[in-house]
Amino acid sequence: MHFDKIVDLHCHMLPGIDDGSPNLETSLELAKKAVLDGVTHILLTPHHLDNRYVNHKFDVIKKTESFQQALDKCKIPLQVFPGQEVHINGDLSERYPDLLGTDIDTRYMLLELPHSNVPMYTEKIIFELQKLGITPIIVHPERNKEIQSNLNILYNFIQKGALAQITATSYVGGFGENVADISQKLVENRLVQVVASDTHALKGRDFVLREALESIGDDFGPKVAMKFEKNAEDILNGNNVIASGYSKIREKKRFFFF
Ligand SMILES: [Fe+2]
């Protein structure tokens, strides 16, 4: 498969501000790997408002500008944009002035749930963000323990108007067979609309975003993979992306023998 552009919507490449790249040197190495993988545009999305990190909107904008200058100086052909991976909080809508979307008008925003569970107020927060004109994109649902045990929790959020992003490493098996199976099932049922790298500083590992797109193409046809890539472009540009053709995941029927 050939991609003219590859947009990565989720990446911890900004140096020294979260659990991603520790320094500029590593960031530039990661950027070179991204380019080798065919990635052309990256939304830089440091953690925001989780238990460990606060990365204010204007700090991220400034740091993204200086990282772009470093890329240009090293002649690395990559365009970067400021974003945040926003952790769910009960008062998120009040924090709107300090939130960065995936696009300049904040039509979309990456929303992170805890790893272990789905907070009771998630649906309420989705609704409140929608009232502010934001479509939340739930990041890596395939890695959330509660969603793993009931994929239709995600179906409910998609039905309420959210979107979802799977992680490339999940799809290609980097987090084990179970997470890969779940990722495939989510794509099969069109419960996720986009795939992104969620790159941290990966020791000895290359970018796998193109590999994940190609695997999606192998499993479901090139049109589906192209649509995933196009959705990433549209989300970065703030264009319309809606979840379509999605379906509830059928539970395996259990037979009881007495
Ligand atoms: Fe992330």
Boltz pocket constraint, residues with backbone or C-beta under 6 A from the ligand:
constraints:
  - pocket:
      binder: B
      contacts: [[A, 10], [A, 11], [A, 12], [A, 45], [A, 85], [A, 198]]
      max_distance: 6.0
